[in-house]
Amino acid sequence: FLACAGERQSPVNVLTTGPCVHNGGQDGQLDGRAMYTVAGGTPQVTVSPYMRSVMLEADFGSIMLQDDTGRDVEYTAHQIHLSADSWHALNGAPAAAELMILHKPKEASDMIKGGVIVSVMFEHDDAADSPLFEHLAMPKEGPEMEALGSWQLPHYVNLLDNLQDVLKGATYQYEGSVPVPPCTENIKYLVMGQALKVSPLQTAKLRDVLQCLAGGYKKRSPMPNGPGMCRDITKNSLKVKPGHHSAATCQAAWRNETWYRLADCWDSQMTGEEKAQCSKSPINLVPEMAGSTEGGSLSFNMAPVKSVTVTPSNYTLDALPNVFAVPGAITNFGSMVVNGRSFLMHKISVKPISSHKYNGKHYAAELQVEGIMDGDGFNKLAELSGVHAGGDGGHSSGDHGGHGGESHGSGDAGHSDGGHSSGDSHDSHDSGSSGEHADDHSDGHSTDGSFSTDIGHGTVDHHDDHDAGDHGGHGGGHRRLQAAVEVFHRVILSVPIEIGTENSLLRELGLPFDAYKDSISAMHPYQIENTVNLRSALSKALDGPWMWYRGGMVTPGCPDWGVRWLMLQTPLQASFLQLNFLDMKVSGMDSTRVFPVEMDDATYKATVFKQSLPMMAVDKHSTCDEHEEWNYDNPSCWAQKHPICAQGALQSPIHIERSTVTTQGKDNFLNKCSWRPVTGLHVVNFGKGLAIPTNQI
């Protein structure tokens, strides 16, 4: 968890005076702005080993703060955590216990875009009997608590009554993080300067519960604070700047060549123009907001495959076939045919924590099947053989893959494998789509993005499978992610995975067999000789609803063609044990962009399609340029200057479905030919292909 070594970590030693503290106003700023309500009914208290606390989820009301312009912003309180000893220290001294009240912006579904935690300290007093502890079933007098992971309270919890005096005192605000992994730096803390009283007998009961059921009560030590290492603290201010504050952490990560380990840092060195071009995925999938269209077509052709190489990458577990499910330039699991163009499905990847959101929520994992356009397969073979030397519009073998290499090309962000032929199982939809990804693999390791580092005198590729120190190559200078020239056209079929019963496809890939566990952790590839049946694993999801959009990568990189995503909405299931085997070098949280790409309603409807595929789904551009000459990037635009290309009833080429062809005779076409060998031919590159002008043949 790279962020756990970041520059804005929590908890901290909260100073109340000195050069690190900036005065923002008078005490009592929260008095009258904390609109906490009674959590009625009989709430359920749960022991959290994650936080080493007892926690309670309920509607606790809200608090009214301000943005950096002074406009009121309401934050709703949805969870409280109580622990002994405290997380924070005040002026170097820990407290007997601490209450954290977790808030999110009222209109947000979670705290990711900027949460607020109000933190209240407790100090020991032999004569005290804390009402809050008592409400949570830890009275001063009474029997020892039972060793239960959760218990139901007999009555309501009233936060406001407990906090009235504290809210009249000082507050100390600072920018911090989630106090446990993944340590995301997106929390604003308001630490109350006045403590509540609690009996040592009550905190002893809390510590006993945590010791027994949470693995202990000791937590992360507060980050040091003071001259030379000041964490800015603002006293008595209501202004909370929204969003993440990981800039300092990312600057350090780029200096240390470890930026690839934290999604927050991938785009941090990009210009605004580069971000607009490259940062197009992931998105939040909301079917009700999507548009619809007509005219596109989608079909699948997959067959079971024996002999697969499974390679752990930084972000995903990747499976690449060693044989051909259907004819093609590269080994594959089958093919997708999108608007008449065949994409060879050459890689299956499983990512812990879904890259995409579905109606505002992440799933436990995401299956991504990457397809590259059939003709690109020959470029891939050339790249892997070292023939492709790069240059204008091309790459050397390292250019696509970002970090590390894996010899079947495509990245961690999304993965799909494609090929196409007649025979085997063939499924078709009225229209559909898939996504693209720009990572490649070579030398048996995985790559996680196509990108380069601008160091003022050329570019240096970064490889994820090396140690952090190996990334820099030349070192020094200003580094930033740049848009890469990408020669591959990718479509990625994506399916969310939820926790449930064991998944047959993951089992076929070796999960959860102990023989492969160490290989995954050590990023060592392993061979699977049993059958891998992608079609069977996806059958239910393929029959369900789906969405299509034109986006970008969900790992570092910026392919010129972009990424096409076919998002199946029916989730697969996988067991908790199987998902626990996904022990990637970079955690699922750290490899997930926490901010989905935002679009207004009109842009969303024009970009994301539900159960339909636009005519230009796999063209380079989504609209035609009337001044552009015809080209293979945008074949859907040919009719703009040549109407017959769209209106003609006998256009070529066509997709021949062998199963529908009727044999009319036994004539052999080749028997009617009078071709002969020739020499001395001259090959001409006319810009859209190669021609051999001759009458000798």
N, C-alpha and C positions, 0 to 999 in steps of 0.2 A: 504494500500500500504506500505508493510514493508520497502521497499527501501527508502521511503521518510524520514525515520528516520536513514538512513544509514550514513556511515562515509565519503562518497565522493559525497556529494550533491551539487547542484548548484541552484541559483547563489551564489557567494561568494564575500566577501570583498577582492578585488585584491590589494595586497600590492606591491609597486614598489621598496621598500628598506627594509632592516632588515634581521633577521635571517631566515625568511621563504622563502627568495628569493635567487635563485641560478643563477649566471650569466653564460649564455651559449655562448655569442658572441657579435658582434657589432650590433648596430641598423641597420634597413633596410634589415633584413633577407628575408622578403617577397617581396622586390622590385625586379622585374624581374621574380619572381616565381608565382605571381598571374596572371594567364592567363585568366582573366575574359573577356567575350565577350558581345556584345550588344544583349539583349533580344528583338528581333525584333517583327514586327507585331503590334498588339494592345492587349497587355497582359491584363488579368483580375485580378484585385485586389479583395481580399476577406477579410472580417473582421473575425478574429478567436477568438471566446469567450474562446476557450481552452487555447490559449497562451496570450489572451488579447493583440492582435496585429493586424495590417493589414499585410496580407501576399500575396506573389506573387510566383507562381510556373512557372518556365521557365528554359531553358538551359542558365545558366549564365557563362558557361565556366568552368575553373578548376583552381586548385592550386597545385603546385608541392612541396610536403614535403618529408620527409625521414623516413624510419623505424629505429628501434633502432640500426641497423648495419650500417646506413648511405646510404642505397640504396634508390634511388628516388622512391616515390610512388605518383601517381596522384590521386587527389580527385576531383570529379566533383561537382559543385555547382548547386543545383536544386531548392532551395527555399530560400526566404528571409522573415524575420519578422521585422517589425518596430514598436516600442512601446515607449510611453512616460508615466511615467518616465522610467528610465532604470531598467533592471534586476540586473546588477552588480553594485557594488560601487568601486570606485578607491580611495584607502587610506581613506576609511570611508565615502566618499562623493558620493551620487548618482549623476547620470548625468541627463540632461534634457530629453534625449531620447537615445535609443540604437537600433542599427541595428544588427541583427543576420543573418549570411550567413551560411546556412546548406550545408554540404558536405558529400558525401559518397565515399568509395573507387571506383575507376572507373569501376572495373569489378563486383562490388556488386549490388544487386537489391535494397538494402536499407542501412540504417545506423546502423543496428542492431549489426554487427560485430565490429563496431568501427567507429563512426561518428566524424567529426571535425566541430566545429562551430567557425567561425571568427566573433568576436564581436567588433563593432565600436561604440564609444560613441559620443554623441553630446553635445555641451555646448551652452548656450544662448548668443546671440549677437544681440542687437537691430538693427544693421545695416546689419545683414546677411540675405540672402535669399537662403536657401538650395536648390540646384538643384535636389537632390534626393527627398525631400519632394514635390517639384514642379512637378517632373516627376510622382509622385504617386497621383497627383491631389490635393495637399495641398500647393498652392502657398502662398506667404506672402500677396500679395494683391489679392482681389477677393472676391466673395460671399461666404457665409457659405456653407458647404458641405451638400448635401441632405442626409437624413437618409436611406441609402441604404446598404444592407449587402454585396454587391459587385458592382463593377463598372469597365467598360472597359476603358483602357487608350488610349488616342488619338495617342500615339507614343511610340517608343522604350524606354527601360531603359538601361543606360550604367553605369554599376558598376565601371569599371576601371577608367573612367573619374572622378567619384566622389571620388575615394579612392587613387588617385595617391600620394598625400602628406602624407596621413596616412601610406601608405605602406613603406615609407622611415623612419618611426620612430621605436620605440621599440615595442616588442610583449611580452606578459606575458602568458605563457602556464601553464595550470593545468588540472588535471584529475577530471572530474565532471560528472554530470548526466543530463538527460532530466529535464528541469526546472519546469515541471508540472507532475502530476501523469501519469504513474506509477513510475516516478523518476528513471528509469533504469540507472545504473552507467556505461555507455558505451560511454561517450562523452569526447573528448579532446577539450578544449577551448583555442583559441588564442585571447586574449583580447588586442586590440591595445592601446598603451599608449597615442597616440596623438588623440585628439578629433576633430570632424568636427564642423563647426559653423551652427547654425540654429536660426531663428527668434522665439521669444516667441509667435508671432502670429501663426506660423506654428505648433508648438507643442500644442498650445491651440486647433487648429482644430483637431489634431490627438486625443487629450484627449477627446474632445467632441464626436467624432465618437465612441471611445471605451466606453465611459460612456453610450452612447445611445444604442449601438448594441453589445457590448461585455460584458455587465454587470459591467463595470467599467474599470479603468486603473491601479488600485493598484495590485501589484503582490507579489509573495513570497519575503520576506525580505532576503537579502544576508546572507549567513552563516558567522559567526564570524571567524576571522583569526588573528593570532598574537602569541606571546610567550605563550607556554603551550597548544595551540590548532592549531599549524601550519598546514596549507594546503600548501604543497610544491608547489612553483611557480618557473618556470624556465624562465628566461629572455633571449629573443633572441635565441631561439633554433628551428630548423626545425625538429628535431627528434620526431616522434610520435609513441609510443608503441601501437600496435594494440590490439583489444580485449577489454573485460570488465575489470574493476578494482574494483570488489565488494568483494575482499577477506577480507578486514577489516570489512566490513558490515556483511559478513557471519560468521566470527569468533565471532563477538558480538552476532549474532543471535543464534549461537549454545550455547554460554554461557547463553543466556537468554531463551533458549528452545523455540525460535520462528522461527527456521530455516525452518520449514515446510511451512511457509507463503511466501516463495520466491523461485521460481524454480532455480534461480542462486545458491542457497545454498544447494540444496538437495544432490548434489554429491561432495560438496566442501571438505568433510572430507574423501572421499574415496581415496584409493591408486590407482596408475595407473592400476594395475592388476584388481582391483575391478571395476573400471570404464569400462575397456574393456569387462568385463563380464556382467555388469549391464546396462550401458548407451547405449542402442541399439535403443532407440526410443525417440522422433519421428524422422521421416526422411522427406526429401523433395521429393515428388512424381513427377517423371518426366517420363512419359510413354515411351518417345523415348529412354531412357537409360535402360529400364527394359529388362530382358531376357524373354524367353518363353520356355515351356517344354510340355510334354505330359504325360498322364497316370493317372493324378489325377481326382477326381470326387467330386462334391459338389451338395447338394440338400437341400431344405428348406421345413419345414412343420410347418406352423403357423396357429393359429386360434384366433379369437377375444376373449378377456378376460374381464370379469367383476370383479370388486373389486380389486383395486390396491392401495398399500401404496406408497405415494410419500414422499421421505425423502431428504431434502437438506443436502449436505455434505460440506466440506470445499471448494471443487473444482467444484462439479457438482450437478445437480438436478437429483436424482435417483428415478426410478419407479420400484417397485418390486411387482409381482402379488401375490394375496392371493389364487389363484385357479390354476388348471392345464389346460393349453391349450392342452397338450398331456401327456400321461402317463409318469411318471418319478419319481425320488426320491425326487425332490423338485418342488415347484410351478414354473411355467414357462409360457412364451409367445409362445412357440413352440420349434423347434429344427433345428439345422444345422447338416447335415451328411457330414463330410469331410473325404474323402478317406475311407469310410465305418465306421468311428467312429462318434458316435452321441454326439453332444454338446447341452445341455439344455440351452435355451436362457432365463436366469433367471433375467436379469436386463437391463433396458434401462436407459442411462444417457445422459444428455445434458450439454455440457461444453461451457461456453462463451469464445470466441476466440478459433479457432481450434488448437489442439495440433500439428497437422501435417501441413506442407506446401504443396501447390499444385502449381507446376511450380514456386516456389519461393515466393508464396503469401499465407498469412493466410486468412481463411474465418472468418465470424462473429461468427460462433459457429461450434460445431461438435457433431453429434449424435453418441453415441457408444452403441452397444448392445453386452453384454457380455454373452458368453456361456461357461459352464464348462462341461467337459466330463461326460457322463451319469453316469458312475460308481462313479465319484467323489461326486455325489450328496449324497450318503450315508455317505461319510466322512463329508460332510457339515452338514448333520443332526446330526451326532455324535458330531461334534464340537459345534453346537448351543445348544445341550442338555447338554454339559459339560462332556460327556463321553470320548471325545478325550483328553487325558491328555498330549499330546505332547511327548517329548522324541526323540529318534533317528528317524529322517525322518518324524516326525510329529510335530504338533503344539498344543499349547493350543489355546483356542478360540481367544485370542487377537493377536496371532502371525501374522496372515495374514493381519490384517486390519490396521496396522499403527496407524493412529489417529482415535480414536472413534470407534464405532461399528455400524454395521447395520446387522440385522439378516438374510440377505440373501446372504452374502458373495460375494465380488469382489470389486475392487477398483475404485478410481476415474479416473484412467488413461483411461480406456477404458471399455466399458461395452457391454455385449451382453447376451442374454438370450436364452437358447436353450432347446430343448426337441425333441422327435422324436417318431412318431408312424404312423400307417396308418390312412387314413381318413383325413378330412379337406383339405385345399388347399396344394398342393405339387408342388413346383417349382424346377427344376433341371437345372444345367449348366454343361458344359463339364468338367470344373474343377474350383476350386476356393479356397478361403482361408479366414481366419479370424485371429483375434489377441487375445492375452491373456493379462490378467491384474491381478495384485496381490493385490487387496484391498478387504477387507471384511467389513461387517457391523454387529453390534450387539447392543442390547438395544435400537433400534429405531434410532440410529444415524449412520452417515456414516463413513466409514474408507477410508483412502486415501493412503494406501501403506503398504506393508509388509516389515518391517525393524526392526532392533534392535539397541540399543545404547551400545557401548562397554565402560563400566565404570570401567573396571579393576577387577570387582568382580561379573560377571554375566551380564545379559542383562535386559534392561527395555524397555517395549513397550511404544510407544508414541501414544496418542489418540488425534486426531484433534479436537474433539468436546469439549475438556476441555480448560480451560484457559491456557495461555502459561506457567504459573507457575506449572501446574499440570503435564507437560510432563516429568519433570526430574526424578521424583521418588526418586532417590538416590542422584543426584547432584554430582558435582565435577568430576574430572578425565577427561581423553581425550575421546571425543565423536566423533563417525564417523558412517556413514551408512554402514551396512554390508550386504553381500549376505545372503539371508534367504533360508532355506530349505523349499520348497513349494510343498505341496502335491496335489495341484489342477492344472489341465491342462485347460488353457483358450484360447479361440478363440474370438476375438473381431471384430465385423462387424462395420465399421465406415463410416459415410456419412457426407460430409461437408454441412453446412447450410449457405445460403446467405440471405441478407435482401431483402424482397419482400412481397408477399402476406401472409396472415395468414396461419400457418401450422396446419393441422387438428390433428396431433398427439400431438403437444404441447397444443392444445386446449383441447383435451381429458384428458391431464394431469393437466389441471387447469390454463393454461396460455392463455390470461391474465385476470384472474378473481380476483377482489380486495379481495375476501374472503380468498384467499391463499397468498396474497402478504406479509402480516405480518408474516405468518408461515415460508415462505421461508427466509425472513430476519433474523428471530429468530432461524432458524435451527430446526423448529418443524415439525415433520411428519404430514401428513394429508391423509385422505382416499378419494379415488375416486370410486364411485359406478357405474359410467357409463361405457360403453364399450370402451376398448382400442384396436384398430385394427392396430397392427404393420405391418401386411402384406400389408394392403391397403396403409399405409404411405410410405412404401419402394418400392412399385411396380415399379414406374418409375425408381428409382435408380437401382433396381435389374435387370432391362432390359437393363441397360446401361453398359458402360465399367467399368472394375474393375481391381485392382492390389492386389497382395498378397505378404507379406514378413514376415520373421521370425525376430522378434525384441524383445523389452523389454517393460517395463512399461513407461507410460508418467506421472506418479506420483511417489513419493518416494517408493522404494522397488526393490527387485531383486529376483523374483521367480526362482527356480532352473530350471524349464522347459522352462522358457522364455515366450514370448508372441507371438501369431500368429495373424496377422492382415489381415483382408479382407477389402480392401479400395475401396468402391464404389465411382466412380468419378463424377457421375451426382449429382449436389447439390440439396438438398431440399431448400425450401424457408420458411422463417418465418418473421413475421412482426417485425418492430422495437420495438413496444410495448411489444410483447411477449418476445423478447430477453432482454428487460430492466427489466423484472421480474426475470432474473437470477442474483439476488443480493446475490452472494455467499460470504462466510466469507473471502475467498481469491479471489481477483479479477482475471478475466480471463487472464490479462497480466501477473500477478505475478505467476499464476499457469501454465504458458507455458514456456517450455524450449526454449529459443530464438535461441539456436544453434542446428539445426538439425544434426543428426549423419552424418558425412562425410565419403564417400566411394569413392575409385577410380573407374574408369569405369568398370573394370573387376569384382571387388567385388560387385558393384551395380547389374550388370547383373546376377551374381550368387546368389544374395540375394533377389532381387525384381523381381517378375514375372508379366507379363501383360497378362490378359485373360487366364491364365493357372495356374495349381496347380502341384507342384512337388510331386513325389511319396512319399517322406519322409516329406511332409508338416507338419504332426502332429506326427512324430517320435521325440524323444528327441533330436537326433543329425541329422545333415544334410548329413553326410557321414557314411559309415559302417567301423567298426574296425574288420579286419580279425581275430584278436586274441580273440575277445569277444564272450563269450557263448551267445546262443540265450536268449532273454529276452523280456519283454513286452514294454520296453522303445522304442525299435527300431524294430518292427515287419517286416518292409520292408527289414531288413538285414537277415532274416531267410534263404532266398534262397542262401545266400553266402556259407553256409555249408550244406544246405538241398535244392538242386535245385528244387525238386518237389514242394516246397512251392510256386514257381513262375511259374513252367512249367506245373503243374498238371491241368487238365481240370475240376476236380471235387473237388476242395478245399472247405473247410469249415472254419469259418461260412460264410453264405451269407446274403444278405439284401433281405428280402422277401417283395415284393411289393404286398400287398393284392389286389389292384385293378387289377392286371394282373393274379391272380390265378383263375383257373377254377375248380369248384367243380365237382368231379367225382362220388361221392356217398354219402351215409348217415352213413357210419360206424363210430363208436365212438372208438377212439384209446384206451381210458381208459377201455372200456369193455373187451379188449383183454389182459389187464394186470393182473398179479396175485401178486401184491405187498402186503406186510403185515407189520404191526407195528413190530419194533424190539427194543431191549434195549442193553445197554452195549457196544455201539460202541466206537471205538477209532479214534479220529481225528488227522491226521498228516499234519503238515505244511511242504510242500516240497519245499518252496521257491518261487514258482510261482503260488501257490494256495493251497487250502485245499483238502485233500483226505481222504476218509473213506474206507479203505481196509476191505472188508467183503464179505462173500457169503450168508449172512443171508437174505438180502433184496429179 
